[in-house]
Each structure stands twice: as C-alpha cells, then as structure tokens.
Amino acid sequence: QVQLVESGGGLVQPGGSLRLSCAASRSSNNIYTMGWHRQAAGKQRELVAVITSGGGTNYASSVKGRFTISRDNAKNTVYLQMNSLKPEDTAVYYCYANLYDSSRLWGQGTQVTVSS
C-alpha cells in the first residue's frame, strides 16, 4: 500500500513563506490528481489546491495568488509553496492523492502556524 509522507510545516510570521512537500512512499502509476486540504481548529476541512497529472491546477479563492502547487510526476511528489502567509492560514495541512481506481490516499497532516 502506497503511503503519503508530508514535510515542511512549522511556525512562520505573517508575511512569511513555507514550502510543504508530500511524497508517495513508493513509485505508483495509479496516481491521478494530487492536492492539499487544510483544517483549522473548530472548522471543517477545506480544499486548498489541486493539480492533475497533466499539470492543471485549481485553488481556493482564499489562497489564489499566494500559494502555488506543483508536482514532480517522476517522484510522485506534490509541493505547496505558500507565500504572504496570514494568521488565517493557520491549520493542519493534509496532502491527498486520487488514484485511477477511484480510491483516495491521505497524508498524516502537518501543522502550519502563522503568528508573530
């Protein structure tokens, strides 16, 4: 079973940047879309960004222009570059991968805290 391993979270000041990474534990040709959700304390999980195997992207309106999602298909790795971070971006960020068999994998989550 393929697992997703996340890294790159942490504490950053408002206006700062972080880069999240999410890598599949082994090579897989079954991964279609990859992306990121986030869940702030007391709130529902929400979609942040998604990227298809062909490179098509979509973003939540709250992060558009500040976050950039990218992907290395050879490494089955997805990245989320987060710039101009705001306190409201504080959340646990989860990467996910949709497989061609319609199943979905989730990463373990990484905490991002934006605070002065």
C-alpha positions in Angstrom: 0.0 0.0 0.0 1.3 3.4 -1.0 1.6 6.0 1.7 2.0 9.7 1.5 4.6 11.4 3.7 4.4 15.1 4.3 7.1 17.5 5.5 7.7 21.3 5.7 5.2 22.6 8.2 6.2 24.9 11.1 5.8 28.3 12.6 6.2 31.4 10.5 5.5 35.1 11.0 2.7 36.8 9.0 4.0 37.7 5.5 6.5 34.8 5.6 6.7 31.7 3.4 6.7 28.0 3.8 7.0 25.1 1.4 5.2 21.8 2.0 6.2 18.6 0.4 4.3 15.3 0.1 5.9 12.2 -1.4 4.5 8.8 -2.1 6.3 6.1 -0.2 7.0 4.1 -3.4 6.5 4.6 -7.1 3.0 4.3 -8.4 1.4 4.7 -11.8 -2.0 4.8 -10.4 -2.0 8.4 -9.0 -4.1 10.8 -10.9 -4.7 14.1 -9.1 -2.8 15.3 -6.0 -3.5 18.2 -3.8 -3.8 19.7 -0.4 -6.6 20.3 2.1 -6.4 22.1 5.4 -8.3 22.0 8.6 -8.2 24.9 11.1 -9.2 24.3 14.8 -13.0 24.1 15.1 -13.6 24.3 11.3 -14.3 21.8 8.5 -11.6 20.5 6.3 -11.3 22.6 3.1 -9.7 22.2 -0.3 -6.6 24.4 -0.8 -5.2 23.4 -4.1 -5.2 20.5 -6.6 -3.1 19.5 -9.5 -3.7 16.9 -12.2 -1.1 14.5 -13.7 -1.2 16.8 -16.7 -0.4 19.9 -14.6 -3.8 21.5 -14.5 -4.3 23.4 -11.2 -7.1 24.8 -9.2 -7.0 26.9 -6.0 -9.3 28.0 -3.2 -10.1 31.7 -3.7 -8.6 32.5 -0.3 -5.1 31.4 -1.4 -5.1 32.2 -5.1 -2.2 34.4 -5.9 -0.3 33.5 -2.8 0.0 29.7 -2.9 1.5 27.7 -5.8 1.0 23.9 -6.2 3.5 21.9 -8.3 4.2 18.3 -8.9 7.1 16.0 -9.9 5.4 13.0 -11.5 8.7 11.1 -11.7 8.9 11.3 -7.9 5.2 11.2 -7.2 5.7 14.3 -5.1 3.5 17.3 -4.8 4.6 20.7 -3.4 2.8 23.6 -2.0 4.7 26.9 -1.9 2.9 29.3 0.4 3.8 33.0 0.3 2.4 36.1 2.1 1.1 33.9 4.8 -1.7 35.2 7.0 -2.8 34.1 10.5 -5.9 32.7 9.0 -3.8 30.2 7.0 -3.0 28.5 10.4 -4.2 24.9 10.1 -3.2 21.3 9.7 -2.4 20.7 6.1 -3.2 17.3 4.6 -2.0 16.1 1.2 -4.0 13.6 -0.8 -3.8 11.6 -3.9 -6.6 10.3 -6.1 -6.0 7.0 -7.7 -7.4 5.8 -11.0 -9.3 3.1 -9.2 -11.3 6.0 -7.5 -9.7 5.5 -4.1 -8.0 8.3 -2.2 -4.9 8.3 0.0 -4.2 10.9 2.7 -1.1 12.1 4.3 -0.7 12.3 8.1 -1.0 16.1 8.2 1.5 18.8 9.0 0.9 21.8 11.2 1.3 25.3 9.8 1.1 28.2 12.3 1.3 31.8 11.2 1.8 34.0 14.2 4.0 36.9 15.4 
